Structures are given as structure tokens and as C-alpha cells.
Amino acid sequence: MAREILPLLREGVDSPQESRLRVKIVDAGLPEPAVTLPIFDDLGRYMSTPDLQYKEYKIALEYEGDHHRSDPVQWGKDIERDDRLRANGWIVLRFSLVQMKGGWGSAEKKIRDALVSRGWRGPAS
């Protein structure tokens, strides 16, 4: 089992759910997003380090664990983070346990639609 899982692991992942989200994305035939890379604006100022991202398409993906909802300070930081990214032309897609458990079809469509809206044309033939 360890040999099967090892190629799926990535450095810098903050939670098992982020890894599960990335694996579901790849299993759906979508491009693999980068893991926890910082994003800077055009002036070189730090904006955010999303859980996952497609830098070339300016799409950030965030897995929001329950503490993001239950901690008012964290929730406020998340709102500010998303506002900064959107103000700089990024699409921010947020996911929770709901999408991971039973709503994956709509989550996959949300990612696919965002990629297509930014010029992705599907896997290379």
C-alpha cells in the first residue's frame, strides 16, 4: 500500500483533506494543481499562499476545514485573502467536507468550468 501511495504525496501540504482534494482533481482528468505556493501581486507584494493553485490560469483552490467556519478571526482572514486575490484577477474556489463527501460532481464541474473560462482546453491528445 505504501508503494501505491508514495507517488501521490506532495511536499508542503497542510492537511490530509487538501491531499484528497488534489488527488480527486487529478483522478477527474484535470491538471494537477500546485501545492502551497505563495502568490504575489504585480508589484511583488505577498497576497496569499492558497492550498492549491493553477498559477497560469490565476485560479486558487482552498479547502476550508471546520475551524475556518467556527473561528471568527480565521473566517475574517479568509475573506480578506479571497478579496485580495479576486481584486488581482484570481478566481477563488472554496471547498469543504460537503464537496469531498457527496458533492464532488458539482465541485469537479466548478473546477473544470473555471479552467475552461481561463483558456484550458482539456488534456493534451
N, C-alpha and C positions, 0 to 999 in steps of 0.2 A: 504494500500500500504506500509506503514512504517513497518508493521509486516513482510511483504514479503521481504523487502529489508534488514532489520536489520541483518539476519543471513549471508548476503553476505558481510558485512562490515568487514574490517581488519584495525588494528592499524598500523600507520606508512606509509600509502600510501601517495605519494606526489601529485598525480593528479587523477582526475576522469578517464582519459584515461587509466592509469595503472590499476585501478579497473576494467574497462571494459575489458581490455586485460585478466586479471586474470579470470574473470567470463566466457569469451569466451573459455578460455583454459579448464576450468572445465566442461563447457557445452559440449565440444567436447569429453568428456570422458578421458581426460588426467589428470594426477595427479596435485593437486593444488600446485603451486609453493609458496615458502616462500616469504614474503614481506620485502623489505629493511633490510636485514641482512648483516652486514659487512663481508667481505672476507679477510682472512689473508694468507700470504704465509707460507711455511713450517718453516720459521724462526720466525713467529709471527708478521711479518711486515704487516701493513694495505695495502691492494691493492685497494679495491673498495667496494661500497655498491650499488649493482645493484637494479633496481626497483623490479625485481622478480628473483628467482633463484631456481635451483634444486641442492643443495649442494652435495648430494650423487652422482650426475651424472656430477658435475662440468659444469653446464650449467647456464649461466647468460642471462636474458632477459631484454632488455632496451626498454622503449617506448621513442622515440625521438620526442618531441614536436617541433614546428616550430622554436623556439628560439635556438635549438641545431644546426640547419642549418644556421640560419641568424646571429648568434653571433659568430664571428671568434674565440674568446677566448674559448667559450664553446665547439665549434667544436674541437678545438685543445685538450682540456681536455678530451673530449670523445674518441678521437683517442688514446691518451696516456693511458687512462683507459682500453680500449679494448686490446691494445698491452700488458699491464701488465698481464691481465687475460689470454690471449692466451699464453703468454710465460710461464705461470704456469699451462698449460694444460686445461684451460677452453674453452668451446665453448661459443661464444658471439653471441646472436641473437638479431637483432635490428628490431624495428617495428615503423611505423609511421601511420598517419591518412589514408594513402593509404590502408594498410592492414586492418585497422579497418572498413573502409567503403566498399570496394569492393574486396579486395584481401585476404579475410580471408581464403579461401580454401588453397591457397599456403602457407599462414602463419601457418596454422594448420599443414600442411604437414611438414614444416620446423621444427616445434617443435617436432612433432612425430618422424621424422627421426633422430633428434639429440638425443632424449631419447633412441630410439632403438639402435643407434650406441654406446651408453654408457651402454647398458645392460638392459634397461627397457623392460619388456615383456608384457605389457598391464595390464589392470585391473585384480585384483585377482578374480578368479572364485568362 
